[in-house]
Structure formats: structure tokens, C-alpha cells
């Protein structure tokens, strides 16, 4: 049980994440990605929307995306609280304030908008898209990394 409490090697985690793509295709006939859960939530909350994006969405067939997103949240909570030798807080202290909440809301909106604008999320493009040899997914992944580096090493220090 001790091995479970320690950080796993990056290569083992990468292999396990990589195996989810073919397993999800084989076992459920679904593509790996999470951004569709936002569309599912919107379609469930506004079932009679005039927006085709929400009204034409297969609510029953897409329900698994909400279960998947909920499972990620619960799994991360269990992992950080109960399966870690050094439990971590839910959010860093800097986000338990009005300015921190605003940063989270604005960041969430930008990520949601960018995800829809890019035609998918980082997991959808970087894991599923590249494994299917989808060249736009490779370009999107390069842009994700470039944007992440720009914020981490430049703009991020001005905002945070």
C-alpha cells in the first residue's frame, strides 16, 4: 500500500493515460476528451434552447461526459486527501479571496471559450487527436504548450 501513497513515475502515468484512449474506443465506442461535458451540462440546464449547439445535443448519449468529469473531481479529491503522504489543500491560499475568485472565474471562462474555439480540450487534442494522427490536433497541442509557457514564464508573473 505504501507505493500508492508515493508519486508515480511520469512514464507509468503516461502509459496509463495513453491506454485510456483505445480502451474507451473498444469498450464504449467513445473518444477521450472532457470539453463536451460543458455542452452536456448546458443542454441539460436549458433543454428548450434555441441555440442549435444545445438543442441538437444528444443528452442521453452524452451523459457519460458528466459522470467522467465528476469522477475526475472525486478521484482527485480522494487522491490528494487520502492517498497522499502529504495531503494538499483544495485551493492555494491566494484563491480564498475576492480577487482569487475573480481570477478563477475569468480563467475558467477563458479556458471554456478557448476549448470551444479550438474544437476541443487539451486531452481531446493532445491524447485522442494526436493518437488518431489528426494534424490540427498537433497544431492545437503546440499552441497549448506555447501558451502555457508564455503564461508561466512571462505573463503569469504579472497576473499572479
C-alpha positions in Angstrom: 0.0 0.0 0.0 3.0 2.3 0.5 3.7 2.6 -3.2 0.2 4.0 -3.7 0.9 7.0 -1.4 4.1 8.0 -3.3 4.1 10.0 -6.6 4.0 7.6 -9.5 6.7 7.8 -12.2 5.7 10.1 -15.1 6.2 7.3 -17.6 3.8 4.9 -15.8 1.1 7.6 -15.5 1.7 8.5 -19.2 1.2 4.8 -20.2 -2.0 4.5 -18.2 -3.4 7.7 -19.6 -2.4 6.6 -23.1 -4.2 3.3 -22.6 -7.5 5.1 -21.8 -7.9 6.1 -25.5 -8.0 2.7 -27.0 -9.9 1.2 -24.0 -12.6 3.9 -24.2 -12.9 3.3 -28.0 -13.1 -0.5 -27.6 -15.3 -0.7 -24.5 -17.6 2.2 -25.0 -17.1 3.4 -28.6 -16.3 6.9 -27.3 -13.5 9.4 -27.9 -11.5 10.5 -24.9 -12.0 14.2 -24.0 -13.8 16.3 -21.4 -14.8 19.5 -23.1 -18.1 18.0 -24.2 -19.2 17.8 -20.6 -19.7 21.6 -20.7 -22.0 21.2 -23.7 -23.9 18.4 -21.9 -24.4 20.5 -18.8 -25.7 23.4 -20.9 -28.0 21.0 -22.8 -29.4 19.6 -19.6 -29.9 23.0 -17.9 -31.6 24.6 -21.0 -33.4 21.8 -22.8 -35.5 24.1 -24.9 -32.7 26.4 -26.0 -33.0 28.0 -29.5 -29.2 27.5 -29.8 -28.6 24.6 -32.1 -25.4 23.9 -30.1 -27.5 22.9 -27.1 -30.8 21.8 -28.6 -29.3 19.3 -31.0 -27.0 17.7 -28.4 -27.7 14.0 -27.6 -28.4 14.5 -23.9 -28.7 10.8 -23.1 -25.7 9.7 -25.2 -23.5 12.5 -23.7 -24.4 11.9 -20.1 -21.2 9.8 -19.6 -19.1 13.0 -20.0 -20.7 14.5 -16.9 -20.0 11.2 -15.0 -16.5 11.3 -16.3 -15.9 14.9 -15.2 -17.5 14.2 -11.8 -15.2 11.1 -11.5 -12.1 13.2 -12.2 -13.1 15.6 -9.4 -13.9 12.9 -6.9 -10.8 10.9 -7.9 -8.5 13.9 -7.4 -10.1 14.7 -4.0 -9.6 11.1 -2.9 -6.0 11.1 -4.2 -4.9 14.4 -2.6 -6.7 13.9 0.7 -6.5 10.1 1.4 -3.9 8.6 -0.9 -1.1 11.1 -0.4 1.7 11.1 2.1 1.5 14.9 2.1 -2.2 15.9 1.6 -2.7 19.1 -0.4 -5.4 21.8 0.1 -8.2 22.1 -2.4 -7.0 25.6 -3.5 -3.9 27.6 -2.6 -4.4 30.3 0.0 -4.2 33.1 -2.7 -7.5 31.9 -4.2 -9.6 32.2 -1.0 -10.3 35.8 -1.6 -12.5 38.0 -3.9 -9.6 38.7 -6.3 -8.8 34.9 -6.3 -12.4 34.0 -7.0 -12.4 36.6 -9.9 -9.2 35.1 -11.3 -10.8 31.6 -11.1 -14.0 32.7 -12.9 -12.2 34.7 -15.6 -9.7 31.8 -16.1 -12.5 29.3 -16.3 -14.3 31.4 -18.9 -11.2 31.8 -21.0 -10.4 28.1 -20.8 -14.0 27.2 -21.8 -14.1 29.7 -24.6 -10.7 28.6 -25.8 -11.7 25.0 -25.7 -14.7 25.5 -27.8 -12.8 27.8 -30.2 -10.1 25.2 -30.6 -12.6 22.5 -31.2 -11.7 20.5 -28.1 -9.7 20.4 -24.9 -6.1 19.6 -24.2 -6.9 16.0 -23.5 -9.1 15.6 -26.6 -6.5 17.2 -28.9 -3.3 16.0 -27.3 -4.2 12.5 -26.4 -7.0 11.5 -28.7 -6.3 13.8 -31.7 -2.6 13.1 -32.0 -3.1 9.3 -31.5 -5.5 9.5 -34.5 -2.9 11.4 -36.5 -5.1 14.5 -36.6 -2.7 17.3 -37.8 -5.0 20.1 -36.4 -4.7 18.4 -33.0 -0.9 18.5 -33.3 -1.1 22.3 -34.1 -3.5 22.9 -31.2 -1.2 20.9 -28.8 1.8 23.0 -29.8 -0.3 26.2 -29.2 -1.4 24.9 -25.8 2.2 24.3 -24.8 3.3 27.7 -26.2 0.6 29.5 -24.3 1.3 27.6 -21.1 5.0 28.5 -21.3 4.2 32.2 -22.1 2.0 32.5 -19.1 4.3 30.5 -16.8 7.5 32.4 -17.7 6.1 35.8 -18.6 2.5 37.0 -18.3 1.8 34.8 -15.3 4.2 36.8 -13.1 2.3 40.0 -13.9 -1.2 38.4 -13.1 -0.3 36.3 -10.1 
